[in-house]
Amino acid sequence: MISKIISAALMGIDAFPVEVETHMEGNMPFFGIVGLPDNAVKESRERVVAALKNSGFKFIYQRRITINLAPADVKKEGSSYDLPIALGILAAQGDLSFSALSEFIILGELALDGSLRPIHGSLSIAIKAKELGFKGLILPSENAREAAMGGAGLEIYGLSHLTDVVNFLNGSAVFEPYHLDIKQLFIEEQKSNLDFSDVKGQEHVKRSLEVAAAGGHNLLMIGPPGSGKTMLAKRFPFILPLMTIEEAIETTKIHSVAGLINANHSLVAVRPFRSPHHTISDAALVGGGKYPRPGEVSLAHHGVLFLDELPEFKKNVLEVMRQPMEDGNVTISRAMFSLTYPSNFMLLAAMNPCPCGYFGDPNRACSCSVNQISKYRSRISGPLLDRIDIHVEVPAVNFKEISSARSGESSKVIRERVIRAREIQLNRFKDEKGIFCNAHMQHKQIRKFCVIDEAGQELLKTAMNRLGLSARAYDRILKVSRTIADIEGGAQILPAHLAEAIQYRSLDRELWAA
């Protein structure tokens, strides 16, 4: 006898249907799985047999059982096929009704006692199930909340045991589909305790972060240990514009595929903040592996990637990040397939001015030689620096600022200015394809939207000559000054805007060149 159950697999962050076909015949004991299964899928034979027996169902050993996972030319991985394989066997034995099987996409890992364990990517699978017109989804209860975000009209049944699934499909038990108010969940998940008002002093650094947020500019902070770089970075996502529900769903899909969603926090409603250690590999940063998974640049999609101690990262790791920064996505190619993960993030980086960290500090002497400082800074390549518009120095905070009872501006107040500036840019670039903020401007848009008067030209010329600014700094100064003008609501870039933007090019000055 043959039975067919629809399950699903992941390709990148999207899902596609998989038909789990079960064929049972003869009197020769055999249990085989075909259709390019990986080891986890092959091992499902042992889990399925134990789960069936321990759940009180019969398993006829004297049968030839063949499980086919179609399409057979696509690699299948993971343990989510356990449940559909078990149901396929029960259906082929005549213990399960066929009537409801075609209405649902079914997936889940089985424990040896028949209970269901959570799987990865349930949000992507729910979205695909809705697209294909299925009635609903049957999956482990821990995944129900996440899958329910796939949209209205899809019935999500989160069940906890194999017997529950069988009874539900046979009509001998009634379960209510999981309901979720996604708008209310979205509001609740956006709450946070991190705020810019917690940071004492560093007003000019806060200003530079506001400019970066307003224009979508990548930023590098340079300062001694303990100056507050990490504290500022962690609060940076909360001055960016709030995520839309569409952005939250797309970001949640990536985290779901990576297995980073838990039952209590099923929606990524706050812009993600990823801070990998400097020992990270290139595959972990941009994605990859034997069975490709999204890397940190994709997990930071619609959010912030923070690289602390930037020069300590391996050079090859930093270099592979250039393409995702440029294109907004990562393509991982293998012999049999190619996957693309989105990676539209803002880069926030931090570094010490020298190996010991105290070069230029008025209170502590630097113990590094010129050669050591030069070697340390040369670890960051010119092409990577080309993609960072703002460099800002972060000095140590003095006692007066730390002990002050006065609080700074809140993240909410700063965010309001950032949103106004972003709205100006969206209106400006409405006819420019693929450009949504000032940081995305290319040479053509810079010449069109960053026109400066004669006084501004003279100021920029003087700065280039006296400070020894590099040629690559010219366009970045214009883009940043355009953002500063947008924050102030000005249509014209004024010399004051240029003067502030010039201060954000620390690494291009001669005093940094060694």
SEVEX-470001 format. One record per residue (C-alpha): residue number from 1; residue in three letters; x, y, z. Coordinates in nm, 2 decimals. Each point is the difference from the previous one (the first is absolute). Layout:
SEVEX-470001
   num   residu        X        Y        Z
   NUM      Ala        X        Y        Z
...
This chain:
SEVEX-470001
   num   residu        X        Y        Z
     1      Met     0.00     0.00     0.00
     2      Ile     0.12     0.36    -0.07
     3      Ser    -0.06     0.31     0.20
     4      Lys     0.10     0.36    -0.06
     5      Ile     0.05     0.28     0.25
     6      Ile     0.12     0.35    -0.07
     7      Ser     0.29     0.14     0.21
     8      Ala     0.24     0.28    -0.08
     9      Ala     0.37     0.08    -0.02
    10      Leu     0.20     0.32     0.00
    11      Met     0.21     0.15    -0.28
    12      Gly     0.17     0.31     0.13
    13      Ile    -0.26     0.18     0.21
    14      Asp    -0.29    -0.12    -0.22
    15      Ala    -0.19    -0.33     0.01
    16      Phe    -0.11    -0.25    -0.26
    17      Pro    -0.24    -0.30     0.03
    18      Val     0.13    -0.35     0.03
    19      Glu    -0.22    -0.30    -0.06
    20      Val     0.07    -0.29     0.24
    21      Glu    -0.12    -0.31    -0.18
    22      Thr    -0.02    -0.33     0.18
    23      His    -0.02    -0.33    -0.18
    24      Met    -0.07    -0.32     0.20
    25      Glu    -0.01    -0.35    -0.15
    26      Gly     0.11    -0.37     0.04
    27      Asn     0.12    -0.20     0.29
    28      Met     0.37     0.09    -0.01
    29      Pro     0.11     0.23     0.29
    30      Phe     0.16     0.32    -0.15
    31      Phe    -0.01     0.37     0.09
    32      Gly     0.17     0.24    -0.25
    33      Ile    -0.01     0.37    -0.06
    34      Val     0.08     0.14    -0.34
    35      Gly     0.00     0.35    -0.15
    36      Leu     0.35     0.13     0.10
    37      Pro    -0.05    -0.02     0.38
    38      Asp     0.29     0.11     0.23
    39      Asn     0.10    -0.19     0.31
    40      Ala    -0.26     0.16     0.22
    41      Val    -0.28    -0.10    -0.24
    42      Lys     0.14    -0.36    -0.03
    43      Glu     0.01    -0.03     0.38
    44      Ser    -0.37     0.08     0.01
    45      Arg    -0.07    -0.37    -0.05
    46      Glu     0.11    -0.08     0.35
    47      Arg    -0.19     0.30     0.15
    48      Val    -0.32    -0.08    -0.19
    49      Val    -0.01    -0.37     0.09
    50      Ala     0.06     0.07     0.37
    51      Ala    -0.25     0.29     0.00
    52      Leu    -0.27    -0.22    -0.16
    53      Lys     0.05    -0.29     0.24
    54      Asn     0.02     0.22     0.31
    55      Ser    -0.32     0.19    -0.11
    56      Gly    -0.20    -0.32    -0.01
    57      Phe    -0.01    -0.04    -0.38
    58      Lys     0.08    -0.32    -0.18
    59      Phe     0.30    -0.02    -0.23
    60      Ile     0.00    -0.30    -0.24
    61      Tyr     0.36    -0.11    -0.03
    62      Gln    -0.06    -0.25    -0.27
    63      Arg    -0.06     0.26    -0.27
    64      Arg     0.22     0.17    -0.26
    65      Ile    -0.03     0.38     0.08
    66      Thr     0.14     0.25    -0.24
    67      Ile    -0.02     0.37     0.08
    68      Asn     0.06     0.24    -0.29
    69      Leu     0.06     0.37     0.06
    70      Ala    -0.09     0.19    -0.32
    71      Pro     0.14     0.19    -0.18
    72      Ala     0.27    -0.27     0.01
    73      Asp     0.28     0.22    -0.15
    74      Val     0.01     0.25     0.29
    75      Lys     0.19    -0.07     0.32
    76      Lys    -0.22    -0.06     0.31
    77      Glu     0.14     0.08     0.34
    78      Gly    -0.12     0.01     0.36
    79      Ser    -0.24    -0.19     0.22
    80      Ser    -0.32     0.18    -0.10
    81      Tyr    -0.11    -0.30    -0.22
    82      Asp    -0.04    -0.23     0.30
    83      Leu    -0.37     0.08     0.04
    84      Pro    -0.11    -0.03    -0.36
    85      Ile     0.19    -0.33    -0.04
    86      Ala    -0.17    -0.14     0.31
    87      Leu    -0.34     0.11    -0.13
    88      Gly     0.08    -0.13    -0.34
    89      Ile     0.06    -0.35     0.14
    90      Leu    -0.32     0.02     0.21
    91      Ala    -0.20     0.10    -0.31
    92      Ala     0.16    -0.28    -0.21
    93      Gln    -0.09    -0.25     0.28
    94      Gly    -0.36     0.13     0.00
    95      Asp     0.01     0.16     0.35
    96      Leu    -0.04     0.35    -0.13
    97      Ser    -0.27     0.17    -0.21
    98      Phe     0.11     0.14    -0.33
    99      Ser    -0.27     0.27    -0.02
   100      Ala     0.18     0.27     0.19
   101      Leu     0.36    -0.07    -0.09
   102      Ser     0.00     0.20    -0.32
   103      Glu    -0.13     0.32     0.17
   104      Phe     0.30     0.05     0.23
   105      Ile     0.38     0.04    -0.02
   106      Ile     0.13    -0.22     0.28
   107      Leu     0.34     0.00     0.16
   108      Gly     0.17    -0.06     0.34
   109      Glu     0.28    -0.20     0.17
   110      Leu    -0.10    -0.30     0.20
   111      Ala     0.14    -0.10     0.34
   112      Leu     0.02    -0.37     0.08
   113      Asp    -0.32     0.02     0.22
   114      Gly    -0.20     0.16    -0.29
   115      Ser     0.01     0.36     0.12
   116      Leu     0.07     0.28    -0.25
   117      Arg     0.31     0.21     0.01
   118      Pro     0.04     0.35    -0.16
   119      Ile     0.15     0.05    -0.35
   120      His     0.16     0.29    -0.19
   121      Gly    -0.16     0.23    -0.26
   122      Ser    -0.36    -0.04     0.10
   123      Leu    -0.08     0.36    -0.10
   124      Ser     0.13    -0.04    -0.35
   125      Ile    -0.19    -0.33    -0.04
   126      Ala    -0.32     0.17     0.13
   127      Ile     0.04     0.28    -0.26
   128      Lys     0.05    -0.26    -0.28
   129      Ala    -0.30    -0.21     0.12
   130      Lys    -0.22     0.31    -0.03
   131      Glu     0.13     0.08    -0.34
   132      Leu    -0.07    -0.35    -0.12
   133      Gly    -0.36     0.00     0.13
   134      Phe     0.03    -0.26     0.27
   135      Lys    -0.26     0.01     0.28
   136      Gly     0.26     0.00     0.27
   137      Leu     0.31    -0.13     0.17
   138      Ile     0.05    -0.28     0.25
   139      Leu     0.33     0.03     0.20
   140      Pro     0.14    -0.01     0.36
   141      Ser    -0.17     0.22     0.25
   142      Glu     0.32     0.20     0.06
   143      Asn    -0.01     0.12    -0.36
   144      Ala    -0.36     0.10    -0.01
   145      Arg     0.05     0.36     0.11
   146      Glu     0.27     0.06    -0.26
   147      Ala    -0.20    -0.17    -0.28
   148      Ala    -0.31     0.20     0.09
   149      Met     0.18     0.31    -0.13
   150      Gly    -0.02    -0.14    -0.35
   151      Gly    -0.33     0.19    -0.05
   152      Ala    -0.37    -0.01     0.06
   153      Gly    -0.21    -0.28    -0.16
   154      Leu     0.25    -0.28     0.07
   155      Glu    -0.10    -0.24     0.28
   156      Ile     0.30    -0.09     0.22
   157      Tyr    -0.03    -0.31     0.22
   158      Gly     0.28    -0.02     0.25
   159      Leu    -0.02    -0.35     0.15
   160      Ser     0.23    -0.17     0.26
   161      His    -0.02    -0.37    -0.08
   162      Leu    -0.03    -0.25    -0.29
   163      Thr    -0.33    -0.13     0.14
   164      Asp    -0.15     0.35     0.00
   165      Val     0.08     0.03    -0.37
   166      Val    -0.15    -0.34    -0.08
   167      Asn    -0.31     0.07     0.20
   168      Phe    -0.05     0.34    -0.16
   169      Leu     0.04    -0.13    -0.36
   170      Asn    -0.23    -0.29     0.07
   171      Gly    -0.26     0.24     0.14
   172      Ser    -0.01    -0.17     0.35
   173      Ala     0.14     0.31     0.17
   174      Val    -0.06     0.38    -0.04
   175      Phe     0.27     0.26     0.03
   176      Glu    -0.03     0.37    -0.04
   177      Pro     0.24     0.18    -0.25
   178      Tyr     0.25     0.23     0.16
   179      His    -0.11     0.37    -0.01
   180      Leu     0.25     0.29     0.01
   181      Asp    -0.06     0.37     0.00
   182      Ile     0.32     0.09    -0.20
   183      Lys    -0.05     0.38     0.03
   184      Gln    -0.02    -0.02     0.38
   185      Leu     0.30    -0.24     0.01
   186      Phe     0.19     0.25    -0.22
   187      Ile    -0.07     0.28     0.24
   188      Glu     0.10    -0.21     0.31
   189      Glu     0.32    -0.13    -0.16
   190      Gln     0.12     0.36    -0.08
   191      Lys     0.04     0.09     0.36
   192      Ser     0.36     0.04     0.13
   193      Asn     0.18     0.12     0.31
   194      Leu     0.31     0.13    -0.20
   195      Asp     0.00     0.38    -0.04
   196      Phe     0.24     0.27    -0.11
   197      Ser    -0.09     0.20     0.32
   198      Asp     0.21    -0.26     0.19
   199      Val     0.32     0.11    -0.16
   200      Lys     0.19     0.27     0.19
   201      Gly     0.19     0.26    -0.21
   202      Gln     0.12    -0.09    -0.35
   203      Glu    -0.24     0.25    -0.16
   204      His     0.20     0.03    -0.32
   205      Val     0.00    -0.38    -0.04
   206      Lys    -0.37    -0.01     0.06
   207      Arg    -0.04     0.27    -0.27
   208      Ser     0.21    -0.21    -0.25
   209      Leu    -0.21    -0.30     0.07
   210      Glu    -0.31     0.21    -0.06
   211      Val     0.14     0.11    -0.34
   212      Ala     0.09    -0.36    -0.08
   213      Ala    -0.35    -0.12     0.08
   214      Ala    -0.16     0.28    -0.19
   215      Gly     0.19    -0.06    -0.32
   216      Gly     0.06    -0.38     0.02
   217      His     0.38     0.06     0.03
   218      Asn     0.24    -0.26     0.13
   219      Leu     0.20     0.12     0.29
   220      Leu     0.33    -0.07     0.17
   221      Met     0.08     0.11     0.36
   222      Ile     0.36     0.04     0.11
   223      Gly     0.08     0.03     0.37
   224      Pro     0.18    -0.15     0.30
   225      Pro    -0.14    -0.29     0.20
   226      Gly    -0.28     0.10     0.23
   227      Ser    -0.11     0.31    -0.19
   228      Gly    -0.35    -0.14    -0.06
   229      Lys     0.02    -0.12    -0.36
   230      Thr    -0.19    -0.32     0.06
   231      Met    -0.26     0.17     0.23
   232      Leu    -0.07     0.25    -0.28
   233      Ala    -0.01    -0.27    -0.27
   234      Lys    -0.26    -0.21     0.19
   235      Arg    -0.23     0.30     0.02
   236      Phe     0.04     0.09    -0.37
   237      Pro    -0.28    -0.22    -0.13
   238      Phe    -0.25     0.19     0.21
   239      Ile     0.05     0.33    -0.18
   240      Leu    -0.06    -0.16    -0.34
   241      Pro    -0.35     0.02    -0.14
   242      Leu    -0.23    -0.27     0.14
   243      Met    -0.03    -0.32    -0.20
   244      Thr    -0.31    -0.05    -0.21
   245      Ile    -0.19    -0.33     0.04
   246      Glu     0.13    -0.10    -0.35
   247      Glu     0.36     0.06     0.11
   248      Ala    -0.06    -0.19     0.32
   249      Ile    -0.15    -0.30    -0.18
   250      Glu     0.30    -0.01    -0.25
   251      Thr     0.25     0.02     0.28
   252      Thr    -0.18    -0.26     0.21
   253      Lys     0.01    -0.24    -0.29
   254      Ile     0.38     0.02     0.00
   255      His     0.03    -0.06     0.37
   256      Ser    -0.25    -0.28    -0.02
   257      Val     0.20    -0.18    -0.27
   258      Ala     0.31     0.04     0.22
   259      Gly    -0.19    -0.15     0.30
   260      Leu     0.02     0.31     0.21
   261      Ile    -0.37     0.05     0.07
   262      Asn    -0.14    -0.12     0.33
   263      Ala    -0.36    -0.05     0.11
   264      Asn     0.00     0.31     0.22
   265      His     0.14     0.24    -0.26
   266      Ser    -0.13    -0.11    -0.33
   267      Leu     0.02     0.34    -0.19
   268      Val     0.31     0.21    -0.06
   269      Ala    -0.17     0.34     0.04
   270      Val     0.31     0.20     0.11
   271      Arg     0.27     0.06    -0.25
   272      Pro     0.25    -0.28     0.06
   273      Phe     0.34     0.07     0.15
   274      Arg     0.26    -0.26    -0.07
   275      Ser     0.34     0.02     0.16
   276      Pro     0.22    -0.29    -0.11
   277      His     0.34    -0.07     0.17
   278      His     0.31     0.09    -0.19
   279      Thr     0.10    -0.37    -0.03
   280      Ile    -0.30    -0.07    -0.23
   281      Ser     0.06    -0.18    -0.33
   282      Asp    -0.09     0.14    -0.34
   283      Ala    -0.28    -0.27    -0.04
   284      Ala    -0.15     0.09     0.34
   285      Leu     0.01     0.37    -0.09
   286      Val    -0.15    -0.01    -0.35
   287      Gly    -0.17    -0.34     0.01
   288      Gly     0.09    -0.34    -0.14
   289      Gly     0.10    -0.35     0.13
   290      Lys    -0.06    -0.35    -0.13
   291      Tyr    -0.37     0.07     0.03
   292      Pro    -0.01     0.38    -0.05
   293      Arg    -0.14     0.21     0.28
   294      Pro    -0.04     0.38     0.02
   295      Gly     0.30     0.18     0.15
   296      Glu     0.02     0.30     0.22
   297      Val    -0.04     0.25    -0.29
   298      Ser    -0.34    -0.16    -0.07
   299      Leu    -0.10    -0.03     0.36
   300      Ala     0.06     0.38     0.02
   301      His    -0.24     0.06    -0.30
   302      His    -0.19     0.32     0.06
   303      Gly     0.21     0.07     0.30
   304      Val     0.36     0.05     0.12
   305      Leu     0.31    -0.20    -0.03
   306      Phe     0.25     0.11     0.27
   307      Leu     0.36    -0.10    -0.04
   308      Asp     0.19     0.08     0.32
   309      Glu     0.38     0.00    -0.01
   310      Leu    -0.01     0.03    -0.38
   311      Pro     0.37    -0.05    -0.07
   312      Glu     0.00    -0.32     0.19
   313      Phe    -0.23    -0.17    -0.25
   314      Lys     0.19    -0.21    -0.26
   315      Lys     0.06     0.19    -0.32
   316      Asn    -0.17    -0.26    -0.22
   317      Val    -0.31     0.01     0.22
   318      Leu    -0.03     0.38    -0.04
   319      Glu     0.06    -0.02    -0.37
   320      Val    -0.28    -0.25    -0.07
   321      Met    -0.24     0.25     0.16
   322      Arg     0.05     0.26    -0.27
   323      Gln    -0.23    -0.16    -0.25
   324      Pro    -0.30    -0.04     0.24
   325      Met     0.05     0.37     0.11
   326      Glu    -0.01     0.11    -0.37
   327      Asp    -0.29    -0.22    -0.13
   328      Gly    -0.22    -0.05     0.31
   329      Asn     0.00    -0.38    -0.05
   330      Val     0.23    -0.30     0.03
   331      Thr     0.01    -0.28    -0.27
   332      Ile     0.14    -0.34     0.11
   333      Ser     0.08    -0.23    -0.28
   334      Arg     0.05    -0.38     0.01
   335      Ala     0.04    -0.26    -0.27
   336      Met    -0.37    -0.09     0.01
   337      Phe    -0.17     0.33     0.09
   338      Ser     0.03     0.36     0.08
   339      Leu    -0.16     0.19     0.29
   340      Thr    -0.05     0.37     0.06
   341      Tyr    -0.05     0.15     0.34
   342      Pro    -0.10     0.37     0.05
   343      Ser     0.26     0.21     0.19
   344      Asn    -0.12     0.36     0.00
   345      Phe     0.17     0.12     0.32
   346      Met     0.18     0.30     0.14
   347      Leu     0.36    -0.05     0.11
   348      Leu     0.11     0.14     0.33
   349      Ala     0.36    -0.07     0.10
   350      Ala     0.23     0.09     0.28
   351      Met     0.38     0.00     0.05
   352      Asn     0.28     0.12     0.22
   353      Pro     0.22     0.27    -0.14
   354      Cys     0.31    -0.23     0.05
   355      Pro     0.07    -0.35     0.14
   356      Cys     0.03     0.13     0.36
   357      Gly    -0.31     0.22    -0.05
   358      Tyr     0.14     0.33     0.13
   359      Phe     0.15     0.18    -0.30
   360      Gly    -0.11     0.36     0.03
   361      Asp    -0.14    -0.04     0.35
   362      Pro     0.08     0.31     0.22
   363      Asn     0.00    -0.21     0.32
   364      Arg     0.19    -0.31    -0.09
   365      Ala     0.32    -0.05    -0.20
   366      Cys     0.00    -0.22    -0.31
   367      Ser     0.26    -0.28     0.01
   368      Cys    -0.02    -0.08    -0.37
   369      Ser     0.27     0.07    -0.26
   370      Val    -0.08     0.17    -0.33
   371      Asn     0.04    -0.33    -0.18
   372      Gln    -0.23    -0.18     0.23
   373      Ile    -0.27     0.27    -0.04
   374      Ser     0.05    -0.01    -0.38
   375      Lys    -0.03    -0.38    -0.01
   376      Tyr    -0.31     0.01     0.22
   377      Arg    -0.19     0.25    -0.22
   378      Ser     0.11    -0.17    -0.33
   379      Arg    -0.21    -0.30     0.10
   380      Ile    -0.30     0.20    -0.13
   381      Ser     0.01     0.01    -0.37
   382      Gly    -0.07     0.31    -0.21
   383      Pro    -0.29    -0.16    -0.19
   384      Leu    -0.17    -0.08     0.34
   385      Leu     0.06     0.36     0.12
   386      Asp    -0.15     0.12    -0.33
   387      Arg    -0.33    -0.15     0.12
   388      Ile     0.00     0.18     0.34
   389      Asp    -0.11     0.36    -0.03
   390      Ile     0.05     0.12     0.35
   391      His     0.31    -0.03     0.23
   392      Val    -0.04     0.15     0.34
   393      Glu     0.24     0.02     0.30
   394      Val    -0.14    -0.11     0.33
   395      Pro     0.21     0.14     0.29
   396      Ala    -0.01    -0.13     0.36
   397      Val    -0.28     0.15     0.21
   398      Asn     0.12     0.22     0.28
   399      Phe    -0.13    -0.01     0.36
   400      Lys    -0.21     0.31    -0.03
   401      Glu    -0.21    -0.15    -0.28
   402      Ile    -0.03    -0.34     0.17
   403      Ser    -0.12     0.15     0.33
   404      Ser    -0.24     0.24    -0.17
   405      Ala    -0.37    -0.05     0.10
   406      Arg    -0.11     0.15    -0.33
   407      Ser    -0.14    -0.25    -0.26
   408      Gly     0.05     0.04    -0.37
   409      Glu    -0.26    -0.02    -0.27
   410      Ser    -0.20    -0.31    -0.01
   411      Ser     0.01    -0.24    -0.30
   412      Lys    -0.36     0.09    -0.08
   413      Val     0.08     0.37    -0.05
   414      Ile     0.30    -0.08    -0.21
   415      Arg    -0.20    -0.26    -0.21
   416      Glu    -0.26     0.27    -0.08
   417      Arg     0.27     0.21    -0.17
   418      Val     0.14    -0.30    -0.17
   419      Ile    -0.35    -0.09    -0.14
   420      Arg    -0.06     0.35    -0.13
   421      Ala     0.34     0.00    -0.18
   422      Arg    -0.08    -0.35    -0.15
   423      Glu    -0.33     0.13    -0.13
   424      Ile     0.17     0.28    -0.18
   425      Gln     0.24    -0.25    -0.16
   426      Leu    -0.28    -0.23    -0.11
   427      Asn    -0.17     0.29    -0.17
   428      Arg     0.33     0.11    -0.16
   429      Phe     0.08    -0.34    -0.14
   430      Lys    -0.35    -0.11    -0.10
   431      Asp     0.10     0.00    -0.37
   432      Glu     0.34    -0.16     0.07
   433      Lys    -0.01    -0.38    -0.03
   434      Gly     0.15    -0.19     0.30
   435      Ile     0.09     0.31     0.20
   436      Phe    -0.18     0.07     0.32
   437      Cys     0.25     0.21     0.21
   438      Asn     0.30     0.22    -0.05
   439      Ala     0.25    -0.28     0.07
   440      His    -0.12    -0.18    -0.31
   441      Met     0.08     0.29    -0.23
   442      Gln     0.24    -0.07    -0.29
   443      His     0.21     0.26    -0.19
   444      Lys    -0.30     0.11    -0.22
   445      Gln    -0.23     0.07     0.30
   446      Ile     0.28     0.17     0.19
   447      Arg     0.05     0.25    -0.28
   448      Lys    -0.37     0.05    -0.03
   449      Phe    -0.11     0.03     0.37
   450      Cys     0.32     0.12     0.18
   451      Val     0.06     0.34    -0.17
   452      Ile     0.20     0.24     0.21
   453      Asp     0.06     0.37    -0.04
   454      Glu     0.33     0.18    -0.05
   455      Ala     0.06     0.05     0.37
   456      Gly    -0.05    -0.38     0.05
   457      Gln     0.23    -0.08    -0.29
   458      Glu     0.28     0.22     0.16
   459      Leu    -0.05    -0.16     0.34
   460      Leu     0.02    -0.35    -0.15
   461      Lys     0.31     0.08    -0.20
   462      Thr     0.17     0.14     0.31
   463      Ala    -0.09    -0.31     0.20
   464      Met     0.13    -0.23    -0.27
   465      Asn     0.33     0.18    -0.02
   466      Arg     0.07     0.08     0.37
   467      Leu    -0.13    -0.32     0.16
   468      Gly     0.14    -0.22    -0.28
   469      Leu    -0.34    -0.16    -0.06
   470      Ser     0.00    -0.27    -0.26
   471      Ala    -0.19     0.01    -0.33
   472      Arg    -0.24    -0.27     0.13
   473      Ala    -0.10     0.24     0.28
   474      Tyr    -0.14     0.26    -0.24
   475      Asp    -0.32    -0.18    -0.10
   476      Arg    -0.06    -0.13     0.35
   477      Ile     0.03     0.35     0.15
   478      Leu    -0.26     0.12    -0.26
   479      Lys    -0.24    -0.29     0.09
   480      Val     0.03     0.05     0.37
   481      Ser    -0.04     0.38    -0.03
   482      Arg    -0.32    -0.07    -0.20
   483      Thr    -0.13    -0.20     0.29
   484      Ile     0.09     0.27     0.26
   485      Ala    -0.19     0.25    -0.21
   486      Asp    -0.30    -0.24    -0.01
   487      Ile     0.00    -0.03     0.38
   488      Glu    -0.02     0.38     0.02
   489      Gly    -0.27     0.01    -0.27
   490      Gly     0.22     0.20    -0.24
   491      Ala    -0.02    -0.03    -0.38
   492      Gln     0.35     0.14    -0.05
   493      Ile     0.33    -0.15     0.13
   494      Leu     0.15     0.29     0.20
   495      Pro     0.37     0.04     0.10
   496      Ala    -0.10    -0.09     0.36
   497      His    -0.13    -0.34    -0.12
   498      Leu     0.32    -0.06    -0.19
   499      Ala     0.22     0.10     0.30
   500      Glu    -0.18    -0.26     0.22
   501      Ala     0.03    -0.27    -0.27
   502      Ile     0.37     0.07    -0.03
   503      Gln     0.05    -0.08     0.37
   504      Tyr    -0.14    -0.35    -0.07
   505      Arg     0.30    -0.11    -0.21
   506      Ser     0.26    -0.06     0.27
   507      Leu     0.18    -0.29    -0.18
   508      Asp     0.05     0.21    -0.31
   509      Arg     0.20     0.27     0.17
   510      Glu     0.38     0.01    -0.02
   511      Leu     0.05    -0.05     0.37
   512      Trp    -0.15    -0.35    -0.04
   513      Ala     0.21    -0.09    -0.30
   514      Ala     0.31    -0.19     0.10
